[in-house]
């Protein structure tokens, strides 16, 4: 497994300014970003074996991270 952190600034580098601005003005977007970071940290900690977990749970977290990233992108591209 790769252990790339998948931070939003790396995922959407051209949108970093817009991410910051939306976090300030859109409470729903800010919650999506916070939830993404929380799930992403859990995945990264599992990948690096800091907090190992069952493969099924890690897969579920990856799916959740992907769904959140999709929602964030939808808001960014609106």
C-alpha positions in Angstrom: 0.0 0.0 0.0 1.1 3.5 -0.8 1.4 5.8 2.2 0.9 9.1 0.4 -0.9 11.5 2.7 -3.5 12.8 0.1 -3.8 16.3 1.6 -6.3 18.4 -0.2 -3.6 21.0 -1.2 -1.8 18.2 -3.0 -5.0 16.7 -4.5 -6.2 20.1 -5.8 -3.2 22.4 -5.9 -4.8 24.9 -8.3 -7.7 25.3 -5.9 -5.8 25.9 -2.6 -6.9 29.5 -2.4 -10.5 28.6 -3.2 -10.4 25.9 -0.5 -9.3 28.4 2.1 -11.9 31.0 1.0 -14.8 28.5 1.0 -13.8 27.2 4.4 -14.2 30.7 5.7 -17.6 31.4 4.1 -19.3 28.0 3.7 -19.9 26.1 6.9 -21.0 22.9 5.0 -17.8 23.0 2.9 -15.7 23.5 6.1 -17.3 20.4 7.7 -16.6 18.4 4.5 -12.9 19.5 4.6 -12.6 18.7 8.3 -14.2 15.3 7.9 -11.9 14.6 4.9 -8.9 15.4 6.9 -10.0 13.3 9.8 -10.6 10.2 7.6 -7.5 10.9 5.6 -5.4 10.9 8.8 -6.9 7.6 9.8 -6.1 6.0 6.5 -2.5 7.4 6.5 -2.0 6.1 10.1 -3.2 2.7 9.0 -1.0 2.7 5.9 2.1 3.6 7.9 1.2 1.0 10.6 1.1 3.6 13.3 -2.5 2.4 14.0 -3.0 -0.8 12.1 -6.5 -1.9 11.4 -8.4 -4.7 9.6 -8.1 -4.4 5.9 -11.9 -4.2 5.5 -12.0 -1.2 7.8 -9.2 0.5 5.9 -11.0 -0.1 2.6 -14.2 1.4 4.0 -12.2 4.5 5.2 -10.7 4.8 1.7 -14.2 4.7 0.1 -15.3 7.3 2.6 -12.3 9.5 1.8 -13.0 9.2 -1.9 -16.7 10.1 -1.5 -15.7 13.2 0.6 -13.1 14.2 -2.0 -15.8 14.0 -4.7 -18.2 16.2 -2.7 -15.4 18.7 -2.1 -14.6 18.8 -5.8 -18.3 19.3 -6.7 -18.3 22.4 -4.4 -15.0 23.7 -5.8 -16.1 23.3 -9.4 -19.6 24.8 -8.9 
